[in-house]
Amino acid sequence: MVLVFVEHERGELDELSLQALTFARGYAGGETVDAVVAGAGAAEAAGALGAHGVATVHVAEHDALADGYAPRAWARAVAELAQRLAPATVIAAGSDRGHELAAHAAVMTGGALAANCVAATPGDPALVTRQRWGGSLLEEARLHGPMKLLTVAAHAAEAQTAAGAEAAVRVFTPELRPEDLVVRVSEHVDTSTGGLSLAEAPVVVSGGRGVGSAEGFAPLEELAVLLGGVVGCSRAVTMAGWRPHTDQVGQTGTKISPELYIPCGISGATQHMAGCKGAKKVLAINADPDAPILAGADYAVIGDLSEIVPAVTAELRRVRGS
């Protein structure tokens, strides 16, 4: 049996967790796939997991878990369940939360953890292929030990439903310790833009250091609105204070998979490319013909973005008659 930690937002299943479930079904090779969920809305999330090939959903219920995300508390619930069920492997999405929880759970169980896996074959040892250096390097490794944990790199598998019966639901109460609740989420800040999040937008227009200033993002915002998308940025921009961290695309920001990604004035550092590698098409706008980002672009426009972006916007308006 394979156990998957599934993230959700008040009952709505997370896309990366659905990808991890698809990955887990392939890894399980016909063996049972169970899931564990926690937090407010866990019961609602559990009811939707049968359609994703889950046999049994284990719902962690505890007053402290319902109050908000607490890394060690949630990991304690997963670790206790894993020690009781003894699954072949515990799998989580390669999200910030998935990585954090899996790392804590590995320590609690004495297990071996491989992060950002793109392929895996069960066994002892398990054989894994995982991303390193922001996805620029693939490492093949062997994972030894009775307790194995994997996180699945974003977009390593396409989320797919599976034919099957409704999942059974079992509730359990983990035994939490005081130190498990020292760190916890105390506030949620709405970061959505026009109903679209950076991770879900079909089009993302991002700006880098080449934009020049916070004010320089105005043309990018206009283009994004016209295309029904949102604006992102590079790490250099957030470090300069031009945009908030919630807008950052990259390994330490948000990993995106839009139909179209338009990076403007972004050189293409490894950590940024790790965040946008899920994009279906990339149109890069850059003044530097040797910028690394051009190597991964489907289309490129070389020139001054302050001239090119308004020109693209004007042409779109002309074609659309607006």
BALOBA-1460 file (C-alpha; in Angstrom, 3 decimals):
// residues 322
<rec num="1" residu="m" x="0.000" y="0.000" z="0.000"/>
<rec num="2" residu="v" x="1.079" y="3.568" z="-0.784"/>
<rec num="3" residu="l" x="-0.027" y="6.460" z="1.424"/>
<rec num="4" residu="v" x="-0.422" y="9.941" z="-0.098"/>
<rec num="5" residu="f" x="-0.717" y="13.175" z="1.859"/>
<rec num="6" residu="v" x="-3.323" y="15.255" z="0.004"/>
<rec num="7" residu="e" x="-3.489" y="19.022" z="0.322"/>
<rec num="8" residu="h" x="-6.728" y="20.933" z="-0.048"/>
<rec num="9" residu="e" x="-8.124" y="24.386" z="0.566"/>
<rec num="10" residu="r" x="-11.242" y="23.994" z="2.708"/>
<rec num="11" residu="g" x="-12.254" y="20.866" z="0.844"/>
<rec num="12" residu="e" x="-11.088" y="21.840" z="-2.647"/>
<rec num="13" residu="l" x="-8.365" y="19.438" z="-3.755"/>
<rec num="14" residu="d" x="-4.977" y="20.914" z="-4.634"/>
<rec num="15" residu="e" x="-3.766" y="20.433" z="-8.213"/>
<rec num="16" residu="l" x="-0.241" y="19.373" z="-7.226"/>
<rec num="17" residu="s" x="-1.676" y="16.778" z="-4.852"/>
<rec num="18" residu="l" x="-3.829" y="15.403" z="-7.671"/>
<rec num="19" residu="q" x="-0.660" y="15.093" z="-9.749"/>
<rec num="20" residu="a" x="0.994" y="13.302" z="-6.831"/>
<rec num="21" residu="l" x="-1.954" y="10.878" z="-6.662"/>
<rec num="22" residu="t" x="-1.564" y="10.050" z="-10.357"/>
<rec num="23" residu="f" x="2.163" y="9.516" z="-9.788"/>
<rec num="24" residu="a" x="1.394" y="7.321" z="-6.764"/>
<rec num="25" residu="r" x="-0.991" y="5.093" z="-8.733"/>
<rec num="26" residu="g" x="1.720" y="4.437" z="-11.298"/>
<rec num="27" residu="y" x="4.290" y="3.821" z="-8.580"/>
<rec num="28" residu="a" x="1.961" y="1.459" z="-6.685"/>
<rec num="29" residu="g" x="1.637" y="-0.769" z="-9.730"/>
<rec num="30" residu="g" x="-1.821" y="-2.065" z="-8.857"/>
<rec num="31" residu="e" x="-1.346" y="-2.012" z="-5.103"/>
<rec num="32" residu="t" x="-3.747" y="-0.023" z="-2.922"/>
<rec num="33" residu="v" x="-3.400" y="3.748" z="-2.728"/>
<rec num="34" residu="d" x="-4.647" y="5.390" z="0.477"/>
<rec num="35" residu="a" x="-4.743" y="9.103" z="1.293"/>
<rec num="36" residu="v" x="-4.479" y="11.180" z="4.439"/>
<rec num="37" residu="v" x="-6.067" y="14.624" z="4.807"/>
<rec num="38" residu="a" x="-6.257" y="17.145" z="7.631"/>
<rec num="39" residu="g" x="-7.507" y="20.625" z="8.422"/>
<rec num="40" residu="a" x="-10.765" y="22.485" z="7.902"/>
<rec num="41" residu="g" x="-12.754" y="20.939" z="5.065"/>
<rec num="42" residu="a" x="-10.952" y="17.583" z="5.271"/>
<rec num="43" residu="a" x="-14.226" y="15.642" z="5.241"/>
<rec num="44" residu="e" x="-15.303" y="17.360" z="2.010"/>
<rec num="45" residu="a" x="-11.920" y="16.651" z="0.424"/>
<rec num="46" residu="a" x="-12.188" y="12.998" z="1.447"/>
<rec num="47" residu="g" x="-15.461" y="12.612" z="-0.394"/>
<rec num="48" residu="a" x="-13.873" y="13.543" z="-3.719"/>
<rec num="49" residu="l" x="-10.849" y="11.255" z="-3.582"/>
<rec num="50" residu="g" x="-12.501" y="8.034" z="-4.746"/>
<rec num="51" residu="a" x="-12.508" y="9.470" z="-8.259"/>
<rec num="52" residu="h" x="-8.713" y="9.657" z="-8.089"/>
<rec num="53" residu="g" x="-8.121" y="6.008" z="-7.318"/>
<rec num="54" residu="v" x="-7.966" y="6.254" z="-3.534"/>
<rec num="55" residu="a" x="-9.216" y="3.173" z="-1.681"/>
<rec num="56" residu="t" x="-9.353" y="4.623" z="1.848"/>
<rec num="57" residu="v" x="-9.092" y="8.214" z="3.050"/>
<rec num="58" residu="h" x="-7.755" y="8.686" z="6.569"/>
<rec num="59" residu="v" x="-9.058" y="11.939" z="8.047"/>
<rec num="60" residu="a" x="-6.930" y="13.376" z="10.856"/>
<rec num="61" residu="e" x="-9.251" y="15.120" z="13.312"/>
<rec num="62" residu="h" x="-8.002" y="17.248" z="16.190"/>
<rec num="63" residu="d" x="-9.046" y="20.700" z="17.409"/>
<rec num="64" residu="a" x="-5.508" y="21.989" z="16.823"/>
<rec num="65" residu="l" x="-5.468" y="20.768" z="13.220"/>
<rec num="66" residu="a" x="-8.680" y="22.599" z="12.366"/>
<rec num="67" residu="d" x="-7.249" y="25.942" z="13.514"/>
<rec num="68" residu="g" x="-4.779" y="26.174" z="10.633"/>
<rec num="69" residu="y" x="-1.647" y="24.652" z="9.206"/>
<rec num="70" residu="a" x="0.973" y="23.695" z="11.784"/>
<rec num="71" residu="p" x="3.873" y="21.864" z="10.073"/>
<rec num="72" residu="r" x="4.924" y="19.574" z="12.889"/>
<rec num="73" residu="a" x="1.360" y="18.816" z="13.996"/>
<rec num="74" residu="w" x="0.274" y="17.779" z="10.515"/>
<rec num="75" residu="a" x="3.499" y="15.805" z="10.060"/>
<rec num="76" residu="r" x="2.862" y="14.071" z="13.395"/>
<rec num="77" residu="a" x="-0.525" y="12.922" z="12.109"/>
<rec num="78" residu="v" x="1.027" y="11.536" z="8.921"/>
<rec num="79" residu="a" x="3.928" y="9.933" z="10.801"/>
<rec num="80" residu="e" x="1.626" y="8.212" z="13.332"/>
<rec num="81" residu="l" x="-0.588" y="6.881" z="10.565"/>
<rec num="82" residu="a" x="2.402" y="5.683" z="8.532"/>
<rec num="83" residu="q" x="3.864" y="3.857" z="11.514"/>
<rec num="84" residu="r" x="0.518" y="2.146" z="12.133"/>
<rec num="85" residu="l" x="-0.273" y="1.220" z="8.520"/>
<rec num="86" residu="a" x="3.345" y="0.527" z="7.439"/>
<rec num="87" residu="p" x="2.856" y="1.580" z="3.783"/>
<rec num="88" residu="a" x="5.555" y="0.772" z="1.234"/>
<rec num="89" residu="t" x="6.019" y="4.504" z="0.666"/>
<rec num="90" residu="v" x="4.569" y="7.831" z="1.803"/>
<rec num="91" residu="i" x="4.142" y="10.352" z="-1.016"/>
<rec num="92" residu="a" x="3.403" y="14.099" z="-0.958"/>
<rec num="93" residu="a" x="3.240" y="16.833" z="-3.576"/>
<rec num="94" residu="g" x="6.413" y="18.790" z="-4.285"/>
<rec num="95" residu="s" x="4.859" y="21.957" z="-2.874"/>
<rec num="96" residu="d" x="6.197" y="24.121" z="-0.065"/>
<rec num="97" residu="r" x="3.834" y="22.397" z="2.328"/>
<rec num="98" residu="g" x="4.504" y="18.935" z="0.929"/>
<rec num="99" residu="h" x="8.280" y="19.306" z="1.240"/>
<rec num="100" residu="e" x="8.022" y="20.692" z="4.760"/>
<rec num="101" residu="l" x="5.626" y="18.055" z="6.014"/>
<rec num="102" residu="a" x="7.552" y="15.172" z="4.433"/>
<rec num="103" residu="a" x="10.818" y="16.365" z="5.974"/>
<rec num="104" residu="h" x="9.284" y="16.504" z="9.464"/>
<rec num="105" residu="a" x="7.603" y="13.127" z="8.977"/>
<rec num="106" residu="a" x="10.884" y="11.563" z="7.840"/>
<rec num="107" residu="v" x="12.575" y="12.688" z="11.041"/>
<rec num="108" residu="m" x="9.684" y="11.472" z="13.189"/>
<rec num="109" residu="t" x="9.634" y="8.023" z="11.580"/>
<rec num="110" residu="g" x="13.365" y="7.652" z="10.971"/>
<rec num="111" residu="g" x="12.525" y="7.268" z="7.293"/>
<rec num="112" residu="a" x="14.487" y="8.100" z="4.143"/>
<rec num="113" residu="l" x="13.267" y="11.036" z="2.047"/>
<rec num="114" residu="a" x="13.787" y="11.828" z="-1.637"/>
<rec num="115" residu="a" x="12.456" y="15.215" z="-2.754"/>
<rec num="116" residu="n" x="11.344" y="16.458" z="-6.181"/>
<rec num="117" residu="c" x="11.024" y="13.020" z="-7.790"/>
<rec num="118" residu="v" x="10.025" y="12.763" z="-11.455"/>
<rec num="119" residu="a" x="10.138" y="8.941" z="-11.616"/>
<rec num="120" residu="a" x="10.337" y="6.110" z="-9.114"/>
<rec num="121" residu="t" x="10.332" y="2.325" z="-8.984"/>
<rec num="122" residu="p" x="9.351" y="0.621" z="-5.721"/>
<rec num="123" residu="g" x="11.535" y="-1.920" z="-3.980"/>
<rec num="124" residu="d" x="14.231" y="-2.079" z="-1.351"/>
<rec num="125" residu="p" x="16.020" y="-0.050" z="-2.321"/>
<rec num="126" residu="a" x="13.517" y="2.055" z="-4.259"/>
<rec num="127" residu="l" x="14.973" y="3.610" z="-7.406"/>
<rec num="128" residu="v" x="14.187" y="7.306" z="-7.877"/>
<rec num="129" residu="t" x="14.983" y="10.004" z="-10.401"/>
<rec num="130" residu="r" x="14.762" y="13.472" z="-8.928"/>
<rec num="131" residu="q" x="15.394" y="17.056" z="-9.901"/>
<rec num="132" residu="r" x="18.401" y="18.865" z="-8.494"/>
<rec num="133" residu="w" x="19.637" y="22.431" z="-8.905"/>
<rec num="134" residu="g" x="16.232" y="23.778" z="-9.802"/>
<rec num="135" residu="g" x="15.577" y="21.113" z="-12.414"/>
<rec num="136" residu="s" x="18.794" y="21.642" z="-14.382"/>
<rec num="137" residu="l" x="20.128" y="18.258" z="-13.222"/>
<rec num="138" residu="l" x="18.462" y="14.854" z="-12.872"/>
<rec num="139" residu="e" x="19.847" y="12.554" z="-10.205"/>
<rec num="140" residu="e" x="19.292" y="8.798" z="-10.056"/>
<rec num="141" residu="a" x="19.385" y="7.479" z="-6.505"/>
<rec num="142" residu="r" x="18.541" y="4.454" z="-4.364"/>
<rec num="143" residu="l" x="16.323" y="4.905" z="-1.345"/>
<rec num="144" residu="h" x="16.929" y="2.357" z="1.420"/>
<rec num="145" residu="g" x="15.013" y="1.485" z="4.562"/>
<rec num="146" residu="p" x="11.605" y="0.229" z="5.716"/>
<rec num="147" residu="m" x="10.067" y="3.747" z="5.710"/>
<rec num="148" residu="k" x="10.438" y="5.646" z="2.444"/>
<rec num="149" residu="l" x="9.042" y="9.106" z="1.691"/>
<rec num="150" residu="l" x="8.878" y="10.888" z="-1.676"/>
<rec num="151" residu="t" x="7.770" y="14.315" z="-2.812"/>
<rec num="152" residu="v" x="6.703" y="14.567" z="-6.451"/>
<rec num="153" residu="a" x="8.114" y="17.411" z="-8.542"/>
<rec num="154" residu="a" x="5.481" y="19.775" z="-9.904"/>
<rec num="155" residu="h" x="4.192" y="18.655" z="-13.319"/>
<rec num="156" residu="a" x="6.079" y="15.334" z="-13.197"/>
<rec num="157" residu="a" x="2.688" y="13.722" z="-13.827"/>
<rec num="158" residu="e" x="-0.537" y="15.032" z="-15.312"/>
<rec num="159" residu="a" x="-3.443" y="14.805" z="-12.881"/>
<rec num="160" residu="q" x="-5.912" y="12.183" z="-14.085"/>
<rec num="161" residu="t" x="-8.995" y="10.615" z="-12.586"/>
<rec num="162" residu="a" x="-9.337" y="6.857" z="-12.187"/>
<rec num="163" residu="a" x="-12.309" y="4.537" z="-12.402"/>
<rec num="164" residu="g" x="-13.169" y="3.051" z="-9.064"/>
<rec num="165" residu="a" x="-15.586" y="2.861" z="-6.178"/>
<rec num="166" residu="e" x="-16.162" y="5.601" z="-3.638"/>
<rec num="167" residu="a" x="-13.317" y="5.746" z="-1.137"/>
<rec num="168" residu="a" x="-13.876" y="4.474" z="2.376"/>
<rec num="169" residu="v" x="-13.366" y="7.132" z="5.063"/>
<rec num="170" residu="r" x="-11.726" y="6.469" z="8.408"/>
<rec num="171" residu="v" x="-11.250" y="9.102" z="11.073"/>
<rec num="172" residu="f" x="-8.351" y="9.063" z="13.518"/>
<rec num="173" residu="t" x="-7.074" y="11.437" z="16.193"/>
<rec num="174" residu="p" x="-3.295" y="11.908" z="16.317"/>
<rec num="175" residu="e" x="-1.515" y="12.317" z="19.634"/>
<rec num="176" residu="l" x="0.011" y="15.770" z="19.312"/>
<rec num="177" residu="r" x="2.731" y="17.175" z="21.536"/>
<rec num="178" residu="p" x="2.987" y="20.780" z="22.792"/>
<rec num="179" residu="e" x="6.073" y="21.409" z="20.658"/>
<rec num="180" residu="d" x="4.106" y="20.386" z="17.551"/>
<rec num="181" residu="l" x="2.028" y="23.559" z="17.842"/>
<rec num="182" residu="v" x="4.770" y="26.137" z="18.365"/>
<rec num="183" residu="v" x="4.794" y="27.075" z="14.663"/>
<rec num="184" residu="r" x="1.455" y="27.497" z="12.941"/>
<rec num="185" residu="v" x="-0.337" y="29.675" z="10.401"/>
<rec num="186" residu="s" x="-1.952" y="32.632" z="12.140"/>
<rec num="187" residu="e" x="-3.384" y="34.550" z="9.172"/>
<rec num="188" residu="h" x="-4.371" y="34.047" z="5.538"/>
<rec num="189" residu="v" x="-3.880" y="36.897" z="3.060"/>
<rec num="190" residu="d" x="-5.860" y="36.884" z="-0.190"/>
<rec num="191" residu="t" x="-3.381" y="37.075" z="-3.072"/>
<rec num="192" residu="s" x="-5.743" y="36.362" z="-5.953"/>
<rec num="193" residu="t" x="-5.849" y="38.712" z="-8.928"/>
<rec num="194" residu="g" x="-9.224" y="39.123" z="-10.585"/>
<rec num="195" residu="g" x="-10.235" y="35.673" z="-9.441"/>
<rec num="196" residu="l" x="-7.064" y="34.083" z="-10.888"/>
<rec num="197" residu="s" x="-4.075" y="32.860" z="-8.946"/>
<rec num="198" residu="l" x="-0.563" y="32.842" z="-10.348"/>
<rec num="199" residu="a" x="-0.454" y="29.040" z="-10.243"/>
<rec num="200" residu="e" x="-3.763" y="28.644" z="-12.131"/>
<rec num="201" residu="a" x="-3.648" y="31.490" z="-14.674"/>
<rec num="202" residu="p" x="-3.728" y="30.449" z="-18.363"/>
<rec num="203" residu="v" x="-1.399" y="33.325" z="-19.236"/>
<rec num="204" residu="v" x="1.374" y="34.817" z="-17.093"/>
<rec num="205" residu="v" x="3.297" y="37.953" z="-18.048"/>
<rec num="206" residu="s" x="6.386" y="38.290" z="-15.866"/>
<rec num="207" residu="g" x="8.897" y="41.056" z="-15.427"/>
<rec num="208" residu="g" x="12.487" y="40.930" z="-14.286"/>
<rec num="209" residu="r" x="15.234" y="43.398" z="-13.484"/>
<rec num="210" residu="g" x="15.020" y="44.640" z="-17.073"/>
<rec num="211" residu="v" x="11.644" y="46.249" z="-16.344"/>
<rec num="212" residu="g" x="13.588" y="48.920" z="-14.471"/>
<rec num="213" residu="s" x="11.193" y="49.877" z="-11.660"/>
<rec num="214" residu="a" x="7.910" y="49.129" z="-9.948"/>
<rec num="215" residu="e" x="6.235" y="51.649" z="-12.250"/>
<rec num="216" residu="g" x="7.643" y="49.792" z="-15.249"/>
<rec num="217" residu="f" x="5.198" y="46.957" z="-14.616"/>
<rec num="218" residu="a" x="2.211" y="49.030" z="-15.781"/>
<rec num="219" residu="p" x="2.519" y="47.939" z="-19.457"/>
<rec num="220" residu="l" x="2.906" y="44.302" z="-18.354"/>
<rec num="221" residu="e" x="-0.242" y="44.567" z="-16.254"/>
<rec num="222" residu="e" x="-2.152" y="46.009" z="-19.208"/>
<rec num="223" residu="l" x="-1.007" y="43.151" z="-21.462"/>
<rec num="224" residu="a" x="-1.861" y="40.535" z="-18.851"/>
<rec num="225" residu="v" x="-5.399" y="41.883" z="-18.430"/>
<rec num="226" residu="l" x="-5.882" y="41.928" z="-22.198"/>
<rec num="227" residu="l" x="-4.806" y="38.277" z="-22.432"/>
<rec num="228" residu="g" x="-6.904" y="37.183" z="-19.461"/>
<rec num="229" residu="g" x="-3.846" y="36.465" z="-17.359"/>
<rec num="230" residu="v" x="-1.890" y="37.739" z="-14.376"/>
<rec num="231" residu="v" x="1.463" y="39.359" z="-13.718"/>
<rec num="232" residu="g" x="4.426" y="37.557" z="-12.199"/>
<rec num="233" residu="c" x="8.027" y="38.518" z="-11.559"/>
<rec num="234" residu="s" x="11.524" y="37.234" z="-10.907"/>
<rec num="235" residu="r" x="13.301" y="36.955" z="-7.570"/>
<rec num="236" residu="a" x="15.405" y="40.025" z="-8.383"/>
<rec num="237" residu="v" x="12.215" y="42.083" z="-8.561"/>
<rec num="238" residu="t" x="10.943" y="40.961" z="-5.152"/>
<rec num="239" residu="m" x="14.372" y="41.570" z="-3.624"/>
<rec num="240" residu="a" x="14.289" y="45.096" z="-5.045"/>
<rec num="241" residu="g" x="10.889" y="45.626" z="-3.420"/>
<rec num="242" residu="w" x="9.094" y="46.305" z="-6.696"/>
<rec num="243" residu="r" x="6.567" y="43.458" z="-6.315"/>
<rec num="244" residu="p" x="5.475" y="41.233" z="-3.394"/>
<rec num="245" residu="h" x="6.881" y="37.727" z="-2.952"/>
<rec num="246" residu="t" x="3.456" y="36.288" z="-3.827"/>
<rec num="247" residu="d" x="4.093" y="37.410" z="-7.438"/>
<rec num="248" residu="q" x="7.422" y="35.581" z="-7.704"/>
<rec num="249" residu="v" x="7.765" y="32.787" z="-10.236"/>
<rec num="250" residu="g" x="10.506" y="30.321" z="-9.405"/>
<rec num="251" residu="q" x="11.829" y="27.550" z="-7.240"/>
<rec num="252" residu="t" x="11.408" y="29.692" z="-4.119"/>
<rec num="253" residu="g" x="8.255" y="31.319" z="-5.434"/>
<rec num="254" residu="t" x="5.280" y="29.893" z="-7.332"/>
<rec num="255" residu="k" x="5.606" y="27.082" z="-9.873"/>
<rec num="256" residu="i" x="3.367" y="27.818" z="-12.833"/>
<rec num="257" residu="s" x="2.013" y="25.898" z="-15.829"/>
<rec num="258" residu="p" x="0.169" y="28.420" z="-18.051"/>
<rec num="259" residu="e" x="-0.723" y="27.908" z="-21.677"/>
<rec num="260" residu="l" x="1.472" y="30.920" z="-22.436"/>
<rec num="261" residu="y" x="4.308" y="32.437" z="-20.416"/>
<rec num="262" residu="i" x="5.745" y="35.827" z="-21.400"/>
<rec num="263" residu="p" x="8.925" y="36.661" z="-19.442"/>
<rec num="264" residu="c" x="10.020" y="40.248" z="-20.036"/>
<rec num="265" residu="g" x="13.512" y="41.415" z="-19.097"/>
<rec num="266" residu="i" x="14.231" y="38.171" z="-17.224"/>
<rec num="267" residu="s" x="17.679" y="36.639" z="-17.742"/>
<rec num="268" residu="g" x="16.605" y="33.084" z="-16.925"/>
<rec num="269" residu="a" x="18.414" y="32.018" z="-13.763"/>
<rec num="270" residu="t" x="18.122" y="28.338" z="-12.851"/>
<rec num="271" residu="q" x="15.716" y="28.963" z="-9.961"/>
<rec num="272" residu="h" x="13.373" y="30.974" z="-12.216"/>
<rec num="273" residu="m" x="13.400" y="28.331" z="-14.942"/>
<rec num="274" residu="a" x="12.487" y="25.702" z="-12.338"/>
<rec num="275" residu="g" x="9.312" y="27.657" z="-11.647"/>
<rec num="276" residu="c" x="8.132" y="28.102" z="-15.223"/>
<rec num="277" residu="k" x="9.142" y="24.794" z="-16.812"/>
<rec num="278" residu="g" x="5.497" y="23.689" z="-16.767"/>
<rec num="279" residu="a" x="4.526" y="26.411" z="-19.273"/>
<rec num="280" residu="k" x="3.146" y="25.049" z="-22.569"/>
<rec num="281" residu="k" x="4.599" y="27.899" z="-24.677"/>
<rec num="282" residu="v" x="7.149" y="30.576" z="-23.790"/>
<rec num="283" residu="l" x="7.470" y="33.933" z="-25.553"/>
<rec num="284" residu="a" x="10.559" y="35.709" z="-24.210"/>
<rec num="285" residu="i" x="11.130" y="39.435" z="-24.589"/>
<rec num="286" residu="n" x="14.694" y="40.479" z="-23.828"/>
<rec num="287" residu="a" x="17.246" y="43.061" z="-24.918"/>
<rec num="288" residu="d" x="20.099" y="40.565" z="-24.506"/>
<rec num="289" residu="p" x="20.328" y="38.093" z="-27.422"/>
<rec num="290" residu="d" x="22.482" y="35.831" z="-25.238"/>
<rec num="291" residu="a" x="20.116" y="35.719" z="-22.244"/>
<rec num="292" residu="p" x="19.854" y="32.112" z="-20.951"/>
<rec num="293" residu="i" x="16.052" y="32.247" z="-20.966"/>
<rec num="294" residu="l" x="16.032" y="32.338" z="-24.763"/>
<rec num="295" residu="a" x="17.357" y="28.770" z="-24.897"/>
<rec num="296" residu="g" x="14.115" y="27.533" z="-23.334"/>
<rec num="297" residu="a" x="11.783" y="29.827" z="-25.274"/>
<rec num="298" residu="d" x="9.505" y="28.769" z="-28.120"/>
<rec num="299" residu="y" x="9.476" y="32.330" z="-29.436"/>
<rec num="300" residu="a" x="11.715" y="35.308" z="-28.723"/>
<rec num="301" residu="v" x="11.642" y="39.017" z="-29.413"/>
<rec num="302" residu="i" x="14.978" y="40.784" z="-29.003"/>
<rec num="303" residu="g" x="14.710" y="44.438" z="-28.103"/>
<rec num="304" residu="d" x="13.579" y="47.061" z="-25.605"/>
<rec num="305" residu="l" x="10.598" y="45.708" z="-23.676"/>
<rec num="306" residu="s" x="9.363" y="49.226" z="-22.954"/>
<rec num="307" residu="e" x="8.717" y="49.514" z="-26.697"/>
<rec num="308" residu="i" x="7.823" y="45.915" z="-27.539"/>
<rec num="309" residu="v" x="5.188" y="45.266" z="-24.839"/>
<rec num="310" residu="p" x="3.103" y="48.400" z="-25.639"/>
<rec num="311" residu="a" x="3.383" y="47.544" z="-29.345"/>
<rec num="312" residu="v" x="2.071" y="44.005" z="-28.736"/>
<rec num="313" residu="t" x="-0.780" y="45.422" z="-26.643"/>
<rec num="314" residu="a" x="-1.666" y="47.974" z="-29.326"/>
<rec num="315" residu="e" x="-1.711" y="45.317" z="-32.032"/>
<rec num="316" residu="l" x="-3.942" y="43.044" z="-29.959"/>
<rec num="317" residu="r" x="-6.357" y="45.901" z="-29.398"/>
<rec num="318" residu="r" x="-6.345" y="46.700" z="-33.126"/>
<rec num="319" residu="v" x="-7.054" y="43.095" z="-34.133"/>
<rec num="320" residu="r" x="-9.806" y="42.793" z="-31.563"/>
<rec num="321" residu="g" x="-11.255" y="46.161" z="-32.524"/>
<rec num="322" residu="s" x="-11.044" y="47.511" z="-28.969"/>
